[in-house]
Structure formats: C-alpha cells, structure tokens
Amino acid sequence: MTADGERAAFAARLEQLLGQLVQNAVEASAADAPVLLAVETIGEQVAIDVATVARKPKTLDFRAAASVPIAALSALCGASVENIT
C-alpha cells in the first residue's frame, strides 16, 4: 500500500472510530444532556476525550454527588490491581 493509501485508510478508520465514540455517548446519555468532545495534541500523539454531562440525582446532596466519580475511579483502580496480581 502506498503512503497516500495508508493515510486514506487511517483517516477513514479514525472517522469511523470518532463517530462510534460520539454515538455511544449520545445513546448512553439523557436526551437533553450535552456531549463534549475534546481533542488535544501531546507531542506527536493526539488525545481524544468524549464525555457526557449528567444532572445530579435529586436523592444526593452535592457532596455525595461529587464523590461518585472518585468512588468509581477507586473501584476501577482496585479491580485493575487485582487483575494484575
């Protein structure tokens, strides 16, 4: 494959990947929730982040709602460590 062919194939795959990421975020969020897409370059690398914003559940106060991402991250890190050992 030529260099131009490789670039075209990479561009098509990247377009498919970004489309799938955004579609997943839209499908997983509430109808009125915004989907945020951030692209950042780091040297010769590109970082892409797709996120949704969710409303705070009415049953939680702000302090409890703020701790949910921290608890999820802690659980993820704990699960990762257990899988390694």
Beta strands, then each sheet from edge to edge (+ up, - down):
strand 1: 35-42
strand 2: 45-52
sheet 1: 1+ 2-
end
